[in-house]
Amino acid sequence: MSVNFFGTKTVVILVLVGFMYGRPDVFLDIAIVYALINFTAVLAFLKYVESGRFDR
């Protein structure tokens, strides 16, 4: 689950950098996409760990 932790921290950093540069709208969009990809990857990984296969 450390992957999820680092993904969450990356999203927070992206949002903070966006506010520091004065362009929160662009960085917020990137952060949302990254969070969705991270969430999907964590679910796929947990499914693989649970069953050993992706097709079930």
mmCIF entry with sequence, helices, sheets and N, C-alpha, C, O atoms, coordinates in Angstrom:
data_MODEL
# 
_entry.id   MODEL 
# 
_entity.id                         1 
_entity.type                       polymer 
_entity.pdbx_number_of_molecules   1 
# 
_entity_poly.entity_id                      1 
_entity_poly.type                           'polypeptide(L)' 
_entity_poly.nstd_linkage                   no 
_entity_poly.nstd_monomer                   no 
_entity_poly.pdbx_seq_one_letter_code       MSVNFFGTKTVVILVLVGFMYGRPDVFLDIAIVYALINFTAVLAFLKYVESGRFDR 
_entity_poly.pdbx_seq_one_letter_code_can   MSVNFFGTKTVVILVLVGFMYGRPDVFLDIAIVYALINFTAVLAFLKYVESGRFDR 
_entity_poly.pdbx_strand_id                 A 
# 
loop_
_entity_poly_seq.entity_id 
_entity_poly_seq.num 
_entity_poly_seq.mon_id 
_entity_poly_seq.hetero 
1 1  MET n 
1 2  SER n 
1 3  VAL n 
1 4  ASN n 
1 5  PHE n 
1 6  PHE n 
1 7  GLY n 
1 8  THR n 
1 9  LYS n 
1 10 THR n 
1 11 VAL n 
1 12 VAL n 
1 13 ILE n 
1 14 LEU n 
1 15 VAL n 
1 16 LEU n 
1 17 VAL n 
1 18 GLY n 
1 19 PHE n 
1 20 MET n 
1 21 TYR n 
1 22 GLY n 
1 23 ARG n 
1 24 PRO n 
1 25 ASP n 
1 26 VAL n 
1 27 PHE n 
1 28 LEU n 
1 29 ASP n 
1 30 ILE n 
1 31 ALA n 
1 32 ILE n 
1 33 VAL n 
1 34 TYR n 
1 35 ALA n 
1 36 LEU n 
1 37 ILE n 
1 38 ASN n 
1 39 PHE n 
1 40 THR n 
1 41 ALA n 
1 42 VAL n 
1 43 LEU n 
1 44 ALA n 
1 45 PHE n 
1 46 LEU n 
1 47 LYS n 
1 48 TYR n 
1 49 VAL n 
1 50 GLU n 
1 51 SER n 
1 52 GLY n 
1 53 ARG n 
1 54 PHE n 
1 55 ASP n 
1 56 ARG n 
# 
_struct_asym.id          A 
_struct_asym.entity_id   1 
# 
loop_
_struct_conf.conf_type_id 
_struct_conf.id 
_struct_conf.pdbx_PDB_helix_id 
_struct_conf.beg_label_comp_id 
_struct_conf.beg_label_asym_id 
_struct_conf.beg_label_seq_id 
_struct_conf.pdbx_beg_PDB_ins_code 
_struct_conf.end_label_comp_id 
_struct_conf.end_label_asym_id 
_struct_conf.end_label_seq_id 
_struct_conf.pdbx_end_PDB_ins_code 
_struct_conf.beg_auth_comp_id 
_struct_conf.beg_auth_asym_id 
_struct_conf.beg_auth_seq_id 
_struct_conf.end_auth_comp_id 
_struct_conf.end_auth_asym_id 
_struct_conf.end_auth_seq_id 
_struct_conf.pdbx_PDB_helix_class 
_struct_conf.details 
_struct_conf.pdbx_PDB_helix_length 
HELX_P HELX_P1 AA1 SER A 2  ? MET A 20 ? SER A 2  MET A 20 1 ? 19 
HELX_P HELX_P2 AA2 PRO A 24 ? SER A 51 ? PRO A 24 SER A 51 1 ? 28 
# 
_struct_conf_type.id          HELX_P 
_struct_conf_type.criteria    ? 
_struct_conf_type.reference   ? 
# 
loop_
_atom_site.group_PDB 
_atom_site.id 
_atom_site.type_symbol 
_atom_site.label_atom_id 
_atom_site.label_alt_id 
_atom_site.label_comp_id 
_atom_site.label_asym_id 
_atom_site.label_entity_id 
_atom_site.label_seq_id 
_atom_site.pdbx_PDB_ins_code 
_atom_site.Cartn_x 
_atom_site.Cartn_y 
_atom_site.Cartn_z 
_atom_site.occupancy 
_atom_site.B_iso_or_equiv 
_atom_site.pdbx_formal_charge 
_atom_site.auth_seq_id 
_atom_site.auth_comp_id 
_atom_site.auth_asym_id 
_atom_site.auth_atom_id 
_atom_site.pdbx_PDB_model_num 
ATOM 1   N N  . MET A 1 1  ? 0.797   -1.194  0.000   1.00 0.00 ? 1  MET A N  1 
ATOM 2   C CA . MET A 1 1  ? 0.000   0.000   0.000   1.00 0.00 ? 1  MET A CA 1 
ATOM 3   C C  . MET A 1 1  ? 0.845   1.266   0.000   1.00 0.00 ? 1  MET A C  1 
ATOM 4   O O  . MET A 1 1  ? 0.313   2.376   -0.012  1.00 0.00 ? 1  MET A O  1 
ATOM 5   N N  . SER A 1 2  ? 2.154   1.094   0.014   1.00 0.00 ? 2  SER A N  1 
ATOM 6   C CA . SER A 1 2  ? 3.008   2.286   -0.033  1.00 0.00 ? 2  SER A CA 1 
ATOM 7   C C  . SER A 1 2  ? 2.886   2.990   -1.382  1.00 0.00 ? 2  SER A C  1 
ATOM 8   O O  . SER A 1 2  ? 3.136   4.191   -1.476  1.00 0.00 ? 2  SER A O  1 
ATOM 9   N N  . VAL A 1 3  ? 2.508   2.263   -2.417  1.00 0.00 ? 3  VAL A N  1 
ATOM 10  C CA . VAL A 1 3  ? 2.297   2.891   -3.724  1.00 0.00 ? 3  VAL A CA 1 
ATOM 11  C C  . VAL A 1 3  ? 1.158   3.900   -3.639  1.00 0.00 ? 3  VAL A C  1 
ATOM 12  O O  . VAL A 1 3  ? 1.246   4.989   -4.207  1.00 0.00 ? 3  VAL A O  1 
ATOM 13  N N  . ASN A 1 4  ? 0.109   3.546   -2.942  1.00 0.00 ? 4  ASN A N  1 
ATOM 14  C CA . ASN A 1 4  ? -1.020  4.452   -2.758  1.00 0.00 ? 4  ASN A CA 1 
ATOM 15  C C  . ASN A 1 4  ? -0.596  5.681   -1.954  1.00 0.00 ? 4  ASN A C  1 
ATOM 16  O O  . ASN A 1 4  ? -1.037  6.795   -2.239  1.00 0.00 ? 4  ASN A O  1 
ATOM 17  N N  . PHE A 1 5  ? 0.253   5.480   -0.957  1.00 0.00 ? 5  PHE A N  1 
ATOM 18  C CA . PHE A 1 5  ? 0.761   6.586   -0.145  1.00 0.00 ? 5  PHE A CA 1 
ATOM 19  C C  . PHE A 1 5  ? 1.554   7.564   -1.005  1.00 0.00 ? 5  PHE A C  1 
ATOM 20  O O  . PHE A 1 5  ? 1.342   8.773   -0.920  1.00 0.00 ? 5  PHE A O  1 
ATOM 21  N N  . PHE A 1 6  ? 2.460   7.054   -1.828  1.00 0.00 ? 6  PHE A N  1 
ATOM 22  C CA . PHE A 1 6  ? 3.262   7.932   -2.682  1.00 0.00 ? 6  PHE A CA 1 
ATOM 23  C C  . PHE A 1 6  ? 2.406   8.608   -3.752  1.00 0.00 ? 6  PHE A C  1 
ATOM 24  O O  . PHE A 1 6  ? 2.671   9.751   -4.124  1.00 0.00 ? 6  PHE A O  1 
ATOM 25  N N  . GLY A 1 7  ? 1.397   7.922   -4.241  1.00 0.00 ? 7  GLY A N  1 
ATOM 26  C CA . GLY A 1 7  ? 0.488   8.528   -5.202  1.00 0.00 ? 7  GLY A CA 1 
ATOM 27  C C  . GLY A 1 7  ? -0.286  9.685   -4.604  1.00 0.00 ? 7  GLY A C  1 
ATOM 28  O O  . GLY A 1 7  ? -0.476  10.714  -5.253  1.00 0.00 ? 7  GLY A O  1 
ATOM 29  N N  . THR A 1 8  ? -0.731  9.520   -3.374  1.00 0.00 ? 8  THR A N  1 
ATOM 30  C CA . THR A 1 8  ? -1.455  10.591  -2.692  1.00 0.00 ? 8  THR A CA 1 
ATOM 31  C C  . THR A 1 8  ? -0.551  11.783  -2.447  1.00 0.00 ? 8  THR A C  1 
ATOM 32  O O  . THR A 1 8  ? -0.960  12.927  -2.647  1.00 0.00 ? 8  THR A O  1 
ATOM 33  N N  . LYS A 1 9  ? 0.668   11.527  -2.016  1.00 0.00 ? 9  LYS A N  1 
ATOM 34  C CA . LYS A 1 9  ? 1.625   12.622  -1.783  1.00 0.00 ? 9  LYS A CA 1 
ATOM 35  C C  . LYS A 1 9  ? 1.953   13.349  -3.088  1.00 0.00 ? 9  LYS A C  1 
ATOM 36  O O  . LYS A 1 9  ? 2.132   14.567  -3.087  1.00 0.00 ? 9  LYS A O  1 
ATOM 37  N N  . THR A 1 10 ? 2.032   12.622  -4.185  1.00 0.00 ? 10 THR A N  1 
ATOM 38  C CA . THR A 1 10 ? 2.305   13.246  -5.482  1.00 0.00 ? 10 THR A CA 1 
ATOM 39  C C  . THR A 1 10 ? 1.166   14.170  -5.889  1.00 0.00 ? 10 THR A C  1 
ATOM 40  O O  . THR A 1 10 ? 1.405   15.257  -6.415  1.00 0.00 ? 10 THR A O  1 
ATOM 41  N N  . VAL A 1 11 ? -0.058  13.751  -5.651  1.00 0.00 ? 11 VAL A N  1 
ATOM 42  C CA . VAL A 1 11 ? -1.218  14.589  -5.967  1.00 0.00 ? 11 VAL A CA 1 
ATOM 43  C C  . VAL A 1 11 ? -1.181  15.871  -5.147  1.00 0.00 ? 11 VAL A C  1 
ATOM 44  O O  . VAL A 1 11 ? -1.432  16.954  -5.674  1.00 0.00 ? 11 VAL A O  1 
ATOM 45  N N  . VAL A 1 12 ? -0.873  15.753  -3.873  1.00 0.00 ? 12 VAL A N  1 
ATOM 46  C CA . VAL A 1 12 ? -0.792  16.933  -3.016  1.00 0.00 ? 12 VAL A CA 1 
ATOM 47  C C  . VAL A 1 12 ? 0.303   17.875  -3.486  1.00 0.00 ? 12 VAL A C  1 
ATOM 48  O O  . VAL A 1 12 ? 0.107   19.090  -3.512  1.00 0.00 ? 12 VAL A O  1 
ATOM 49  N N  . ILE A 1 13 ? 1.448   17.329  -3.856  1.00 0.00 ? 13 ILE A N  1 
ATOM 50  C CA . ILE A 1 13 ? 2.563   18.154  -4.340  1.00 0.00 ? 13 ILE A CA 1 
ATOM 51  C C  . ILE A 1 13 ? 2.188   18.851  -5.639  1.00 0.00 ? 13 ILE A C  1 
ATOM 52  O O  . ILE A 1 13 ? 2.510   20.025  -5.822  1.00 0.00 ? 13 ILE A O  1 
ATOM 53  N N  . LEU A 1 14 ? 1.515   18.150  -6.543  1.00 0.00 ? 14 LEU A N  1 
ATOM 54  C CA . LEU A 1 14 ? 1.089   18.770  -7.799  1.00 0.00 ? 14 LEU A CA 1 
ATOM 55  C C  . LEU A 1 14 ? 0.153   19.949  -7.550  1.00 0.00 ? 14 LEU A C  1 
ATOM 56  O O  . LEU A 1 14 ? 0.279   20.992  -8.192  1.00 0.00 ? 14 LEU A O  1 
ATOM 57  N N  . VAL A 1 15 ? -0.769  19.786  -6.633  1.00 0.00 ? 15 VAL A N  1 
ATOM 58  C CA . VAL A 1 15 ? -1.705  20.873  -6.326  1.00 0.00 ? 15 VAL A CA 1 
ATOM 59  C C  . VAL A 1 15 ? -0.965  22.054  -5.701  1.00 0.00 ? 15 VAL A C  1 
ATOM 60  O O  . VAL A 1 15 ? -1.221  23.204  -6.058  1.00 0.00 ? 15 VAL A O  1 
ATOM 61  N N  . LEU A 1 16 ? -0.055  21.780  -4.777  1.00 0.00 ? 16 LEU A N  1 
ATOM 62  C CA . LEU A 1 16 ? 0.709   22.864  -4.148  1.00 0.00 ? 16 LEU A CA 1 
ATOM 63  C C  . LEU A 1 16 ? 1.597   23.595  -5.140  1.00 0.00 ? 16 LEU A C  1 
ATOM 64  O O  . LEU A 1 16 ? 1.712   24.820  -5.084  1.00 0.00 ? 16 LEU A O  1 
ATOM 65  N N  . VAL A 1 17 ? 2.225   22.859  -6.046  1.00 0.00 ? 17 VAL A N  1 
ATOM 66  C CA . VAL A 1 17 ? 3.058   23.496  -7.074  1.00 0.00 ? 17 VAL A CA 1 
ATOM 67  C C  . VAL A 1 17 ? 2.195   24.359  -7.982  1.00 0.00 ? 17 VAL A C  1 
ATOM 68  O O  . VAL A 1 17 ? 2.608   25.446  -8.387  1.00 0.00 ? 17 VAL A O  1 
ATOM 69  N N  . GLY A 1 18 ? 1.010   23.886  -8.298  1.00 0.00 ? 18 GLY A N  1 
ATOM 70  C CA . GLY A 1 18 ? 0.096   24.681  -9.112  1.00 0.00 ? 18 GLY A CA 1 
ATOM 71  C C  . GLY A 1 18 ? -0.259  26.003  -8.461  1.00 0.00 ? 18 GLY A C  1 
ATOM 72  O O  . GLY A 1 18 ? -0.314  27.033  -9.133  1.00 0.00 ? 18 GLY A O  1 
ATOM 73  N N  . PHE A 1 19 ? -0.499  25.983  -7.159  1.00 0.00 ? 19 PHE A N  1 
ATOM 74  C CA . PHE A 1 19 ? -0.803  27.226  -6.454  1.00 0.00 ? 19 PHE A CA 1 
ATOM 75  C C  . PHE A 1 19 ? 0.424   28.121  -6.350  1.00 0.00 ? 19 PHE A C  1 
ATOM 76  O O  . PHE A 1 19 ? 0.295   29.344  -6.403  1.00 0.00 ? 19 PHE A O  1 
ATOM 77  N N  . MET A 1 20 ? 1.603   27.544  -6.204  1.00 0.00 ? 20 MET A N  1 
ATOM 78  C CA . MET A 1 20 ? 2.825   28.355  -6.115  1.00 0.00 ? 20 MET A CA 1 
ATOM 79  C C  . MET A 1 20 ? 3.105   29.080  -7.428  1.00 0.00 ? 20 MET A C  1 
ATOM 80  O O  . MET A 1 20 ? 3.558   30.225  -7.422  1.00 0.00 ? 20 MET A O  1 
ATOM 81  N N  . TYR A 1 21 ? 2.837   28.416  -8.554  1.00 0.00 ? 21 TYR A N  1 
ATOM 82  C CA . TYR A 1 21 ? 3.079   29.032  -9.861  1.00 0.00 ? 21 TYR A CA 1 
ATOM 83  C C  . TYR A 1 21 ? 1.902   29.875  -10.348 1.00 0.00 ? 21 TYR A C  1 
ATOM 84  O O  . TYR A 1 21 ? 1.981   30.497  -11.407 1.00 0.00 ? 21 TYR A O  1 
ATOM 85  N N  . GLY A 1 22 ? 0.821   29.900  -9.586  1.00 0.00 ? 22 GLY A N  1 
ATOM 86  C CA . GLY A 1 22 ? -0.330  30.711  -9.958  1.00 0.00 ? 22 GLY A CA 1 
ATOM 87  C C  . GLY A 1 22 ? -1.189  30.115  -11.055 1.00 0.00 ? 22 GLY A C  1 
ATOM 88  O O  . GLY A 1 22 ? -1.969  30.826  -11.688 1.00 0.00 ? 22 GLY A O  1 
ATOM 89  N N  . ARG A 1 23 ? -1.054  28.815  -11.289 1.00 0.00 ? 23 ARG A N  1 
ATOM 90  C CA . ARG A 1 23 ? -1.862  28.130  -12.308 1.00 0.00 ? 23 ARG A CA 1 
ATOM 91  C C  . ARG A 1 23 ? -2.494  26.870  -11.721 1.00 0.00 ? 23 ARG A C  1 
ATOM 92  O O  . ARG A 1 23 ? -2.212  25.763  -12.179 1.00 0.00 ? 23 ARG A O  1 
ATOM 93  N N  . PRO A 1 24 ? -3.340  27.036  -10.718 1.00 0.00 ? 24 PRO A N  1 
ATOM 94  C CA . PRO A 1 24 ? -3.891  25.837  -10.066 1.00 0.00 ? 24 PRO A CA 1 
ATOM 95  C C  . PRO A 1 24 ? -4.818  25.032  -10.961 1.00 0.00 ? 24 PRO A C  1 
ATOM 96  O O  . PRO A 1 24 ? -4.981  23.829  -10.760 1.00 0.00 ? 24 PRO A O  1 
ATOM 97  N N  . ASP A 1 25 ? -5.433  25.685  -11.954 1.00 0.00 ? 25 ASP A N  1 
ATOM 98  C CA . ASP A 1 25 ? -6.376  24.960  -12.806 1.00 0.00 ? 25 ASP A CA 1 
ATOM 99  C C  . ASP A 1 25 ? -5.680  23.881  -13.630 1.00 0.00 ? 25 ASP A C  1 
ATOM 100 O O  . ASP A 1 25 ? -6.198  22.771  -13.752 1.00 0.00 ? 25 ASP A O  1 
ATOM 101 N N  . VAL A 1 26 ? -4.523  24.189  -14.194 1.00 0.00 ? 26 VAL A N  1 
ATOM 102 C CA . VAL A 1 26 ? -3.801  23.216  -15.016 1.00 0.00 ? 26 VAL A CA 1 
ATOM 103 C C  . VAL A 1 26 ? -3.265  22.077  -14.153 1.00 0.00 ? 26 VAL A C  1 
ATOM 104 O O  . VAL A 1 26 ? -3.434  20.903  -14.484 1.00 0.00 ? 26 VAL A O  1 
ATOM 105 N N  . PHE A 1 27 ? -2.621  22.430  -13.053 1.00 0.00 ? 27 PHE A N  1 
ATOM 106 C CA . PHE A 1 27 ? -2.033  21.410  -12.200 1.00 0.00 ? 27 PHE A CA 1 
ATOM 107 C C  . PHE A 1 27 ? -3.101  20.588  -11.492 1.00 0.00 ? 27 PHE A C  1 
ATOM 108 O O  . PHE A 1 27 ? -2.880  19.411  -11.208 1.00 0.00 ? 27 PHE A O  1 
ATOM 109 N N  . LEU A 1 28 ? -4.241  21.177  -11.205 1.00 0.00 ? 28 LEU A N  1 
ATOM 110 C CA . LEU A 1 28 ? -5.326  20.426  -10.582 1.00 0.00 ? 28 LEU A CA 1 
ATOM 111 C C  . LEU A 1 28 ? -5.871  19.366  -11.537 1.00 0.00 ? 28 LEU A C  1 
ATOM 112 O O  . LEU A 1 28 ? -6.185  18.253  -11.116 1.00 0.00 ? 28 LEU A O  1 
ATOM 113 N N  . ASP A 1 29 ? -5.982  19.706  -12.812 1.00 0.00 ? 29 ASP A N  1 
ATOM 114 C CA . ASP A 1 29 ? -6.421  18.724  -13.805 1.00 0.00 ? 29 ASP A CA 1 
ATOM 115 C C  . ASP A 1 29 ? -5.434  17.558  -13.892 1.00 0.00 ? 29 ASP A C  1 
ATOM 116 O O  . ASP A 1 29 ? -5.839  16.397  -13.945 1.00 0.00 ? 29 ASP A O  1 
ATOM 117 N N  . ILE A 1 30 ? -4.151  17.871  -13.907 1.00 0.00 ? 30 ILE A N  1 
ATOM 118 C CA . ILE A 1 30 ? -3.120  16.832  -13.954 1.00 0.00 ? 30 ILE A CA 1 
ATOM 119 C C  . ILE A 1 30 ? -3.188  15.973  -12.693 1.00 0.00 ? 30 ILE A C  1 
ATOM 120 O O  . ILE A 1 30 ? -3.051  14.751  -12.766 1.00 0.00 ? 30 ILE A O  1 
ATOM 121 N N  . ALA A 1 31 ? -3.397  16.601  -11.546 1.00 0.00 ? 31 ALA A N  1 
ATOM 122 C CA . ALA A 1 31 ? -3.472  15.863  -10.284 1.00 0.00 ? 31 ALA A CA 1 
ATOM 123 C C  . ALA A 1 31 ? -4.670  14.932  -10.261 1.00 0.00 ? 31 ALA A C  1 
ATOM 124 O O  . ALA A 1 31 ? -4.565  13.814  -9.756  1.00 0.00 ? 31 ALA A O  1 
ATOM 125 N N  . ILE A 1 32 ? -5.801  15.361  -10.792 1.00 0.00 ? 32 ILE A N  1 
ATOM 126 C CA . ILE A 1 32 ? -6.993  14.508  -10.813 1.00 0.00 ? 32 ILE A CA 1 
ATOM 127 C C  . ILE A 1 32 ? -6.769  13.294  -11.714 1.00 0.00 ? 32 ILE A C  1 
ATOM 128 O O  . ILE A 1 32 ? -7.129  12.175  -11.348 1.00 0.00 ? 32 ILE A O  1 
ATOM 129 N N  . VAL A 1 33 ? -6.183  13.508  -12.872 1.00 0.00 ? 33 VAL A N  1 
ATOM 130 C CA . VAL A 1 33 ? -5.900  12.386  -13.777 1.00 0.00 ? 33 VAL A CA 1 
ATOM 131 C C  . VAL A 1 33 ? -4.914  11.422  -13.127 1.00 0.00 ? 33 VAL A C  1 
ATOM 132 O O  . VAL A 1 33 ? -5.092  10.206  -13.202 1.00 0.00 ? 33 VAL A O  1 
ATOM 133 N N  . TYR A 1 34 ? -3.881  11.956  -12.491 1.00 0.00 ? 34 TYR A N  1 
ATOM 134 C CA . TYR A 1 34 ? -2.896  11.109  -11.821 1.00 0.00 ? 34 TYR A CA 1 
ATOM 135 C C  . TYR A 1 34 ? -3.550  10.314  -10.688 1.00 0.00 ? 34 TYR A C  1 
ATOM 136 O O  . TYR A 1 34 ? -3.238  9.138   -10.502 1.00 0.00 ? 34 TYR A O  1 
ATOM 137 N N  . ALA A 1 35 ? -4.446  10.938  -9.937  1.00 0.00 ? 35 ALA A N  1 
ATOM 138 C CA . ALA A 1 35 ? -5.123  10.244  -8.845  1.00 0.00 ? 35 ALA A CA 1 
ATOM 139 C C  . ALA A 1 35 ? -5.991  9.105   -9.375  1.00 0.00 ? 35 ALA A C  1 
ATOM 140 O O  . ALA A 1 35 ? -6.038  8.032   -8.774  1.00 0.00 ? 35 ALA A O  1 
ATOM 141 N N  . LEU A 1 36 ? -6.675  9.328   -10.489 1.00 0.00 ? 36 LEU A N  1 
ATOM 142 C CA . LEU A 1 36 ? -7.503  8.262   -11.080 1.00 0.00 ? 36 LEU A CA 1 
ATOM 143 C C  . LEU A 1 36 ? -6.652  7.099   -11.572 1.00 0.00 ? 36 LEU A C  1 
ATOM 144 O O  . LEU A 1 36 ? -7.009  5.937   -11.378 1.00 0.00 ? 36 LEU A O  1 
ATOM 145 N N  . ILE A 1 37 ? -5.528  7.412   -12.209 1.00 0.00 ? 37 ILE A N  1 
ATOM 146 C CA . ILE A 1 37 ? -4.623  6.360   -12.669 1.00 0.00 ? 37 ILE A CA 1 
ATOM 147 C C  . ILE A 1 37 ? -4.048  5.596   -11.486 1.00 0.00 ? 37 ILE A C  1 
ATOM 148 O O  . ILE A 1 37 ? -3.949  4.370   -11.525 1.00 0.00 ? 37 ILE A O  1 
ATOM 149 N N  . ASN A 1 38 ? -3.669  6.312   -10.439 1.00 0.00 ? 38 ASN A N  1 
ATOM 150 C CA . ASN A 1 38 ? -3.126  5.678   -9.245  1.00 0.00 ? 38 ASN A CA 1 
ATOM 151 C C  . ASN A 1 38 ? -4.159  4.762   -8.598  1.00 0.00 ? 38 ASN A C  1 
ATOM 152 O O  . ASN A 1 38 ? -3.834  3.645   -8.194  1.00 0.00 ? 38 ASN A O  1 
ATOM 153 N N  . PHE A 1 39 ? -5.394  5.225   -8.500  1.00 0.00 ? 39 PHE A N  1 
ATOM 154 C CA . PHE A 1 39 ? -6.458  4.428   -7.898  1.00 0.00 ? 39 PHE A CA 1 
ATOM 155 C C  . PHE A 1 39 ? -6.693  3.142   -8.700  1.00 0.00 ? 39 PHE A C  1 
ATOM 156 O O  . PHE A 1 39 ? -6.835  2.065   -8.122  1.00 0.00 ? 39 PHE A O  1 
ATOM 157 N N  . THR A 1 40 ? -6.733  3.257   -10.015 1.00 0.00 ? 40 THR A N  1 
ATOM 158 C CA . THR A 1 40 ? -6.941  2.083   -10.869 1.00 0.00 ? 40 THR A CA 1 
ATOM 159 C C  . THR A 1 40 ? -5.780  1.105   -10.750 1.00 0.00 ? 40 THR A C  1 
ATOM 160 O O  . THR A 1 40 ? -5.990  -0.107  -10.703 1.00 0.00 ? 40 THR A O  1 
ATOM 161 N N  . ALA A 1 41 ? -4.564  1.620   -10.702 1.00 0.00 ? 41 ALA A N  1 
ATOM 162 C CA . ALA A 1 41 ? -3.394  0.752   -10.585 1.00 0.00 ? 41 ALA A CA 1 
ATOM 163 C C  . ALA A 1 41 ? -3.374  0.018   -9.249  1.00 0.00 ? 41 ALA A C  1 
ATOM 164 O O  . ALA A 1 41 ? -3.008  -1.156  -9.195  1.00 0.00 ? 41 ALA A O  1 
ATOM 165 N N  . VAL A 1 42 ? -3.757  0.688   -8.187  1.00 0.00 ? 42 VAL A N  1 
ATOM 166 C CA . VAL A 1 42 ? -3.791  0.038   -6.874  1.00 0.00 ? 42 VAL A CA 1 
ATOM 167 C C  . VAL A 1 42 ? -4.857  -1.054  -6.853  1.00 0.00 ? 42 VAL A C  1 
ATOM 168 O O  . VAL A 1 42 ? -4.618  -2.134  -6.313  1.00 0.00 ? 42 VAL A O  1 
ATOM 169 N N  . LEU A 1 43 ? -6.018  -0.793  -7.425  1.00 0.00 ? 43 LEU A N  1 
ATOM 170 C CA . LEU A 1 43 ? -7.053  -1.826  -7.482  1.00 0.00 ? 43 LEU A CA 1 
ATOM 171 C C  . LEU A 1 43 ? -6.599  -3.034  -8.298  1.00 0.00 ? 43 LEU A C  1 
ATOM 172 O O  . LEU A 1 43 ? -6.842  -4.174  -7.902  1.00 0.00 ? 43 LEU A O  1 
ATOM 173 N N  . ALA A 1 44 ? -5.948  -2.797  -9.424  1.00 0.00 ? 44 ALA A N  1 
ATOM 174 C CA . ALA A 1 44 ? -5.458  -3.901  -10.252 1.00 0.00 ? 44 ALA A CA 1 
ATOM 175 C C  . ALA A 1 44 ? -4.400  -4.702  -9.503  1.00 0.00 ? 44 ALA A C  1 
ATOM 176 O O  . ALA A 1 44 ? -4.391  -5.932  -9.566  1.00 0.00 ? 44 ALA A O  1 
ATOM 177 N N  . PHE A 1 45 ? -3.522  -4.024  -8.807  1.00 0.00 ? 45 PHE A N  1 
ATOM 178 C CA . PHE A 1 45 ? -2.483  -4.719  -8.051  1.00 0.00 ? 45 PHE A CA 1 
ATOM 179 C C  . PHE A 1 45 ? -3.082  -5.557  -6.927  1.00 0.00 ? 45 PHE A C  1 
ATOM 180 O O  . PHE A 1 45 ? -2.667  -6.696  -6.715  1.00 0.00 ? 45 PHE A O  1 
ATOM 181 N N  . LEU A 1 46 ? -4.049  -5.005  -6.211  1.00 0.00 ? 46 LEU A N  1 
ATOM 182 C CA . LEU A 1 46 ? -4.680  -5.761  -5.135  1.00 0.00 ? 46 LEU A CA 1 
ATOM 183 C C  . LEU A 1 46 ? -5.453  -6.963  -5.656  1.00 0.00 ? 46 LEU A C  1 
ATOM 184 O O  . LEU A 1 46 ? -5.477  -8.015  -5.017  1.00 0.00 ? 46 LEU A O  1 
ATOM 185 N N  . LYS A 1 47 ? -6.077  -6.813  -6.800  1.00 0.00 ? 47 LYS A N  1 
ATOM 186 C CA . LYS A 1 47 ? -6.779  -7.948  -7.404  1.00 0.00 ? 47 LYS A CA 1 
ATOM 187 C C  . LYS A 1 47 ? -5.787  -9.040  -7.792  1.00 0.00 ? 47 LYS A C  1 
ATOM 188 O O  . LYS A 1 47 ? -6.059  -10.226 -7.604  1.00 0.00 ? 47 LYS A O  1 
ATOM 189 N N  . TYR A 1 48 ? -4.647  -8.643  -8.328  1.00 0.00 ? 48 TYR A N  1 
ATOM 190 C CA . TYR A 1 48 ? -3.618  -9.617  -8.696  1.00 0.00 ? 48 TYR A CA 1 
ATOM 191 C C  . TYR A 1 48 ? -3.069  -10.320 -7.452  1.00 0.00 ? 48 TYR A C  1 
ATOM 192 O O  . TYR A 1 48 ? -2.868  -11.534 -7.474  1.00 0.00 ? 48 TYR A O  1 
ATOM 193 N N  . VAL A 1 49 ? -2.829  -9.588  -6.385  1.00 0.00 ? 49 VAL A N  1 
ATOM 194 C CA . VAL A 1 49 ? -2.312  -10.189 -5.165  1.00 0.00 ? 49 VAL A CA 1 
ATOM 195 C C  . VAL A 1 49 ? -3.329  -11.161 -4.569  1.00 0.00 ? 49 VAL A C  1 
ATOM 196 O O  . VAL A 1 49 ? -2.961  -12.225 -4.072  1.00 0.00 ? 49 VAL A O  1 
ATOM 197 N N  . GLU A 1 50 ? -4.604  -10.793 -4.622  1.00 0.00 ? 50 GLU A N  1 
ATOM 198 C CA . GLU A 1 50 ? -5.638  -11.635 -4.038  1.00 0.00 ? 50 GLU A CA 1 
ATOM 199 C C  . GLU A 1 50 ? -5.834  -12.939 -4.800  1.00 0.00 ? 50 GLU A C  1 
ATOM 200 O O  . GLU A 1 50 ? -5.933  -14.005 -4.192  1.00 0.00 ? 50 GLU A O  1 
ATOM 201 N N  . SER A 1 51 ? -5.890  -12.861 -6.124  1.00 0.00 ? 51 SER A N  1 
ATOM 202 C CA . SER A 1 51 ? -6.222  -14.065 -6.889  1.00 0.00 ? 51 SER A CA 1 
ATOM 203 C C  . SER A 1 51 ? -5.046  -14.636 -7.678  1.00 0.00 ? 51 SER A C  1 
ATOM 204 O O  . SER A 1 51 ? -5.092  -15.789 -8.107  1.00 0.00 ? 51 SER A O  1 
ATOM 205 N N  . GLY A 1 52 ? -4.019  -13.859 -7.870  1.00 0.00 ? 52 GLY A N  1 
ATOM 206 C CA . GLY A 1 52 ? -2.890  -14.340 -8.653  1.00 0.00 ? 52 GLY A CA 1 
ATOM 207 C C  . GLY A 1 52 ? -3.109  -14.214 -10.147 1.00 0.00 ? 52 GLY A C  1 
ATOM 208 O O  . GLY A 1 52 ? -2.223  -14.547 -10.935 1.00 0.00 ? 52 GLY A O  1 
ATOM 209 N N  . ARG A 1 53 ? -4.286  -13.734 -10.547 1.00 0.00 ? 53 ARG A N  1 
ATOM 210 C CA . ARG A 1 53 ? -4.615  -13.559 -11.963 1.00 0.00 ? 53 ARG A CA 1 
ATOM 211 C C  . ARG A 1 53 ? -5.420  -12.274 -12.133 1.00 0.00 ? 53 ARG A C  1 
ATOM 212 O O  . ARG A 1 53 ? -6.049  -11.790 -11.192 1.00 0.00 ? 53 ARG A O  1 
ATOM 213 N N  . PHE A 1 54 ? -5.389  -11.738 -13.340 1.00 0.00 ? 54 PHE A N  1 
ATOM 214 C CA . PHE A 1 54 ? -6.159  -10.526 -13.639 1.00 0.00 ? 54 PHE A CA 1 
ATOM 215 C C  . PHE A 1 54 ? -7.515  -10.834 -14.268 1.00 0.00 ? 54 PHE A C  1 
ATOM 216 O O  . PHE A 1 54 ? -8.380  -9.959  -14.303 1.00 0.00 ? 54 PHE A O  1 
ATOM 217 N N  . ASP A 1 55 ? -7.722  -12.032 -14.756 1.00 0.00 ? 55 ASP A N  1 
ATOM 218 C CA . ASP A 1 55 ? -8.930  -12.314 -15.539 1.00 0.00 ? 55 ASP A CA 1 
ATOM 219 C C  . ASP A 1 55 ? -10.131 -12.736 -14.714 1.00 0.00 ? 55 ASP A C  1 
ATOM 220 O O  . ASP A 1 55 ? -11.182 -12.997 -15.300 1.00 0.00 ? 55 ASP A O  1 
ATOM 221 N N  . ARG A 1 56 ? -10.050 -12.818 -13.432 1.00 0.00 ? 56 ARG A N  1 
ATOM 222 C CA . ARG A 1 56 ? -11.202 -13.233 -12.622 1.00 0.00 ? 56 ARG A CA 1 
ATOM 223 C C  . ARG A 1 56 ? -11.906 -12.080 -12.026 1.00 0.00 ? 56 ARG A C  1 
ATOM 224 O O  . ARG A 1 56 ? -12.896 -12.260 -11.317 1.00 0.00 ? 56 ARG A O  1 
# 
